[in-house]
């Protein structure tokens, strides 16, 4: 699923995998298939809570970083520049999220001997794009660079 070139493709493939759960549920020797389907459903749910633009930018960064000739330094510089562009947008996703005071979906974060727990109901959903389908290639290029 993660070999797909776009986030939309990744999500579609994960949904296909998730849809196989009922097919394998209760069949002997198919426990791993059921677990894979459940994990795919979980990935879809978690990804759909995130900024579609940020997901698309991250995917593009990973795609470009896999090109021959890329170095750790070039990848880190590109990521830093992309993050700065995302943060600099006055009415961008990060600005709206920060102003909202909402969470981004983190359920548990280990902290020493205890954990910080957050409620899922407090998850931000006011992203500029309602879906990764709404993110244009031009927007991604503007943030990642040509």
N, C-alpha and C positions, 0 to 999 in steps of 0.2 A: 504494500500500500504506500509506503513512504518513498518508493522509487518513482512515483508519479511526478511529473514536472510542475504541477500547480497544486496549490492548497485545495482548490475545488476538486481536483482529481484525487488527491489523497483522501479527502472526506468521502467522496463517492465510493472509492474502493473500500474504505473502512466500513461504510454502511453496508456494502455487499457482504463483507465478511461477517458483520454483526447479524445480518439477516439469516445466517446459517445456523444460529443457535438452536432453533426449534428442530431443525433437521437432525442434529446430533444429540440433542437432549435425551437422556435415558438409554442411549445405545451403548452397549458394552464396547470398551476400547476406544471410545470417542470423547473421553473426559477432557483431553487436551484440546480437541476441536471446540468443545463447549467453552472452555476457558479462553481460548483465542477469540471467539466470537464475543464473549462478555467484555474482554479487554478492548476490543475494537469499538464496541458500543460506548465504553467508558471514555476512550480517546475522543470519539466524536462529540460526546457531551461536554468534555472539558475544552476542546478546541472551539466549540461554538460559543462558549462564554467569553472568549478572548477577543481582542480587537482584530477584526478582519484585516485591517491595514497592516498591523504589526505582524500578524501571522504571514501575510503575503510578503512583507519585507524580509522576515526571517527566512522564509523559504528561498527567496531570491539570493540572499546572502549565502546560504548553504550551497545553492546551485552554482553560483559564481566561484565560491571557494573550492569547489571540486575540480575546477579547470586546471589543466597542466600549466605549470609556471606560477601558480599562486603559492604564496608563502604564508606562514603564520602571521608575519608582520603585515602583509598586504591585506589579509583577511581582517585582522584586528583594526587596522586603520579604516577600512571600509565600514566595518560594524560601528566603530566610534562615530564616524561622520554621519552614518544613517541614524543612529540613536540621537545625535545632536539635532538633526533635522526633524525627527519625530517630536522631540521635546520642545523645539522652538516654535512649533505651530501654535498660534495663539488660541485657536478654537479646535485644536486637534484632540485626538483621543486621550493622550496622556494628561493634557490640561483639564479636560472635562472630568476624567477619572479622579485626578488629584483634588479638584474642587468638590467632588461629590462626597468624599469621605467614605465611600464604599470600598469593599474588598474586591479582589480580583479572582476569588474562588479558592484561595488557600484554605484548606480544612484544618491542617495540623502542621505546626512547625516545632520540631524538637528544640528545646532550650534547656540545656543542663539536665537536671533531674525532673523537670516538668515540661509541659507542652503549652503552647499558646493555641487556643482553639478559637476558631471564628465560625460564625453562622453562615451557611450557604445563602440564606435569604438576603444577606447584605452584599450581594455580588453586583457590581456595576454592569449595566447593560445599555448605556447610552452612547454606544460607539457611533462614529460618523457614518459607518457603513453597516447595514443590517446583515450582510452576508459577504463572504469572500468573492462571490459573483459580482458584487457591486464595485469592487476595487479595480481600477483601470491599470493597464500596463504602464501608462504615462505617469500615474501617481507613484507607482513602485520605482520607475526609473528616476523620477524627481528626487526621491528619498535616497535610493541606493547609489544613484549616479549612473551615467551612461556607460 
